[in-house]
Amino acid sequence: MGLRKLAYEIGKNKEGYYVVFEFEAKPELIVELERNYRITDEIIKFIVVRKDEE
């Protein structure tokens, strides 16, 4: 989605890169992914959403 203005300032950041990934993974992998997101300074906000099967 690219560089965009954030809905609200986070820290001193007013802009950020929005990225959407679609993937399949086991629940234990999601836990590890979120742990890595939390400890990565370059990632200031994230959300992981489960997509219902169609």
GUSEGU-942783 format. One record per residue (C-alpha): residue number from 1; chain; z, y, x. Coordinates in steps of 0.1 Angstrom, whole numbers. Layout:
REM residues N
i=NUM&ch=A&Z=Z&Y=Y&X=X
...
END
This chain:
REM residues 54
i=1&ch=A&Z=0&Y=0&X=0
i=2&ch=A&Z=4&Y=22&X=30
i=3&ch=A&Z=23&Y=53&X=39
i=4&ch=A&Z=39&Y=70&X=9
i=5&ch=A&Z=67&Y=94&X=1
i=6&ch=A&Z=99&Y=76&X=-7
i=7&ch=A&Z=113&Y=79&X=-42
i=8&ch=A&Z=145&Y=93&X=-26
i=9&ch=A&Z=155&Y=100&X=10
i=10&ch=A&Z=170&Y=71&X=29
i=11&ch=A&Z=189&Y=81&X=60
i=12&ch=A&Z=166&Y=109&X=73
i=13&ch=A&Z=134&Y=91&X=61
i=14&ch=A&Z=113&Y=108&X=35
i=15&ch=A&Z=82&Y=86&X=40
i=16&ch=A&Z=77&Y=49&X=46
i=17&ch=A&Z=51&Y=22&X=46
i=18&ch=A&Z=51&Y=2&X=14
i=19&ch=A&Z=39&Y=-34&X=19
i=20&ch=A&Z=35&Y=-63&X=-6
i=21&ch=A&Z=35&Y=-99&X=5
i=22&ch=A&Z=29&Y=-129&X=-18
i=23&ch=A&Z=40&Y=-162&X=-4
i=24&ch=A&Z=55&Y=-196&X=-12
i=25&ch=A&Z=87&Y=-207&X=4
i=26&ch=A&Z=118&Y=-229&X=0
i=27&ch=A&Z=150&Y=-211&X=-11
i=28&ch=A&Z=167&Y=-216&X=23
i=29&ch=A&Z=138&Y=-198&X=40
i=30&ch=A&Z=142&Y=-168&X=17
i=31&ch=A&Z=178&Y=-165&X=28
i=32&ch=A&Z=167&Y=-164&X=65
i=33&ch=A&Z=139&Y=-140&X=57
i=34&ch=A&Z=164&Y=-116&X=40
i=35&ch=A&Z=188&Y=-119&X=69
i=36&ch=A&Z=161&Y=-109&X=93
i=37&ch=A&Z=151&Y=-79&X=72
i=38&ch=A&Z=187&Y=-67&X=72
i=39&ch=A&Z=190&Y=-68&X=110
i=40&ch=A&Z=156&Y=-52&X=116
i=41&ch=A&Z=161&Y=-14&X=121
i=42&ch=A&Z=125&Y=-6&X=112
i=43&ch=A&Z=129&Y=-21&X=77
i=44&ch=A&Z=149&Y=5&X=57
i=45&ch=A&Z=146&Y=-11&X=22
i=46&ch=A&Z=133&Y=-44&X=9
i=47&ch=A&Z=133&Y=-65&X=-22
i=48&ch=A&Z=123&Y=-102&X=-27
i=49&ch=A&Z=112&Y=-111&X=-62
i=50&ch=A&Z=105&Y=-146&X=-76
i=51&ch=A&Z=71&Y=-148&X=-93
i=52&ch=A&Z=71&Y=-170&X=-124
i=53&ch=A&Z=45&Y=-197&X=-124
i=54&ch=A&Z=15&Y=-190&X=-146
END
